[in-house]
C-alpha cells in the first residue's frame, strides 16, 4: 500500500519561487522606495488598528501593499518548503524531521536575540522578519542535509 503524502506536488516549488520573488519586489518597492499605489487602497474590517488613534472592530481605509508583500512572501516560502522532491523516501522523511528541529532551534535563537538586542519599533521589524524565518531556515537546513546525504558514499 502506497504511503499518503501531505506534501505539495513538486511543481509548486517553481510557483513558490515566483510568489516569493513577487513579494520581494513588492517589499522593496513598498519599504525602500515608499511605493503605495492608489489601486491598493481599500476599506477593510479591522479587529484592531493603531495609527494616530486606536480603533477596534471598525472599517478602516488601508493600503494593502504591506499585506500583499507578506502574502506573496509567506505563501511562496510555504510552497517552496513543503513541495515534494522528485523522489521521496523514508530517508528524506527523516531529513525533513531533523530540519524541523533545526528550524525550531534557529527560530528560538532568532527571537531570543531580537528580544535582547532590538528595541522599540526595531523589535516589531524583527517580528515581521520572523514570519518567514522559520520556513526559510527549514528549507535551507533541509536542502543542506539533503546535499550532505547525497555527497556521502552509500553503504551497500
C-alpha positions as CSV (number, residue, x, y, z in Angstrom):
1,X,0.0,0.0,0.0
2,X,1.4,3.4,-1.0
3,X,2.0,5.9,1.8
4,X,-0.1,9.1,1.5
5,X,2.0,12.2,1.4
6,X,0.8,15.6,2.8
7,X,3.5,17.4,0.8
8,X,2.6,19.7,-2.1
9,X,3.3,18.5,-5.7
10,X,6.8,19.1,-6.9
11,X,5.6,21.8,-9.4
12,X,4.6,24.0,-6.5
13,X,8.3,24.8,-5.8
14,X,8.5,26.8,-9.1
15,X,5.3,28.7,-8.3
16,X,6.5,29.3,-4.8
17,X,9.7,30.8,-6.1
18,X,7.7,33.1,-8.4
19,X,5.5,34.1,-5.4
20,X,8.5,34.8,-3.2
21,X,10.2,36.9,-5.9
22,X,6.9,38.9,-6.4
23,X,6.8,39.5,-2.7
24,X,10.4,40.5,-2.6
25,X,9.9,43.0,-5.4
26,X,6.8,44.4,-3.8
27,X,8.5,44.7,-0.5
28,X,11.5,46.6,-1.9
29,X,9.1,48.9,-3.8
30,X,7.0,49.5,-0.8
31,X,9.5,49.8,2.0
32,X,12.6,51.1,0.3
33,X,11.0,53.3,-2.3
34,X,7.7,54.2,-0.5
35,X,5.6,52.9,-3.4
36,X,1.9,52.9,-2.4
37,X,-0.3,52.6,-5.5
38,X,-3.8,54.0,-5.2
39,X,-5.4,50.9,-6.6
40,X,-4.4,49.0,-3.4
41,X,-6.4,51.4,-1.2
42,X,-9.4,49.6,0.3
43,X,-11.9,49.9,3.1
44,X,-11.2,46.9,5.3
45,X,-12.6,45.5,8.5
46,X,-10.0,45.7,11.3
47,X,-10.1,43.9,14.6
48,X,-7.6,46.4,15.9
49,X,-5.8,49.3,14.2
50,X,-3.3,51.7,15.7
51,X,-2.1,54.6,13.7
52,X,-2.8,58.1,15.1
53,X,-5.6,56.6,17.2
54,X,-6.6,53.1,18.3
55,X,-9.6,51.6,16.6
56,X,-11.4,48.4,17.5
57,X,-13.7,46.3,15.3
58,X,-14.1,49.1,12.7
59,X,-14.0,49.6,8.9
60,X,-10.8,51.5,8.1
61,X,-9.1,52.8,5.0
62,X,-5.9,50.8,4.3
63,X,-3.3,50.4,1.5
64,X,-2.7,46.7,1.1
65,X,0.9,47.0,-0.1
66,X,2.3,45.5,3.1
67,X,-0.3,42.8,3.3
68,X,0.3,41.7,-0.3
69,X,4.1,41.7,0.3
70,X,3.6,39.4,3.3
71,X,1.1,37.2,1.5
72,X,3.3,36.6,-1.5
73,X,6.5,36.1,0.5
74,X,4.9,33.7,3.1
75,X,2.9,31.8,0.5
76,X,6.0,31.5,-1.7
77,X,8.2,30.2,1.1
78,X,5.5,27.8,2.2
79,X,5.2,26.3,-1.3
80,X,9.0,26.1,-1.7
81,X,9.5,24.5,1.8
82,X,6.7,21.9,1.5
83,X,6.9,20.8,-2.1
84,X,7.9,17.2,-2.7
85,X,11.3,16.3,-4.1
86,X,11.1,14.4,-7.4
87,X,11.7,11.2,-5.4
88,X,10.5,10.9,-1.8
89,X,11.6,8.2,0.5
90,X,12.0,7.4,4.2
91,X,15.5,8.9,4.4
92,X,14.1,12.2,3.2
93,X,11.3,12.0,5.7
94,X,14.0,11.7,8.4
95,X,15.9,14.6,7.0
96,X,12.6,16.7,7.0
97,X,12.0,15.9,10.6
98,X,15.6,16.8,11.5
99,X,15.2,20.0,9.5
100,X,12.1,20.9,11.5
101,X,14.0,20.6,14.8
102,X,16.9,22.7,13.4
103,X,14.5,25.4,12.2
104,X,12.7,25.4,15.6
105,X,16.1,25.9,17.4
106,X,17.2,28.6,15.0
107,X,13.8,30.4,15.3
108,X,14.1,30.3,19.1
109,X,17.6,31.8,18.9
110,X,16.5,34.4,16.5
111,X,13.6,35.5,18.7
112,X,15.8,35.5,21.8
113,X,18.4,37.6,20.1
114,X,15.7,40.0,18.8
115,X,14.2,40.2,22.3
116,X,17.5,41.2,23.9
117,X,19.2,43.3,21.2
118,X,16.4,45.2,19.4
119,X,14.1,47.7,21.0
120,X,11.0,49.7,20.1
121,X,9.9,49.6,16.5
122,X,13.0,47.7,15.6
123,X,11.7,44.7,17.6
124,X,8.4,44.9,15.6
125,X,10.5,44.7,12.4
126,X,12.3,41.6,13.8
127,X,8.9,40.0,14.4
128,X,7.9,40.8,10.8
129,X,11.2,39.1,9.6
130,X,10.4,36.2,11.9
131,X,7.2,35.5,10.0
132,X,9.3,33.9,7.2
133,X,12.4,33.0,9.1
134,X,11.1,29.6,10.2
135,X,10.1,28.5,6.7
136,X,13.4,29.8,5.2
137,X,15.5,28.1,7.9
138,X,13.6,24.9,7.4
139,X,14.1,24.9,3.7
140,X,17.8,25.8,3.9
141,X,18.5,23.2,6.5
142,X,16.6,20.5,4.6
143,X,18.4,21.3,1.4
144,X,21.8,21.3,3.2
145,X,21.1,17.9,4.8
146,X,19.9,16.6,1.5
147,X,23.0,17.7,-0.2
148,X,25.2,16.3,2.5
149,X,23.4,12.9,2.4
150,X,23.9,12.8,-1.4
151,X,27.6,13.5,-1.1
152,X,28.2,10.7,1.4
153,X,29.2,7.4,-0.1
154,X,26.3,4.9,0.2
155,X,26.7,1.9,2.4
156,X,25.9,-1.2,0.5
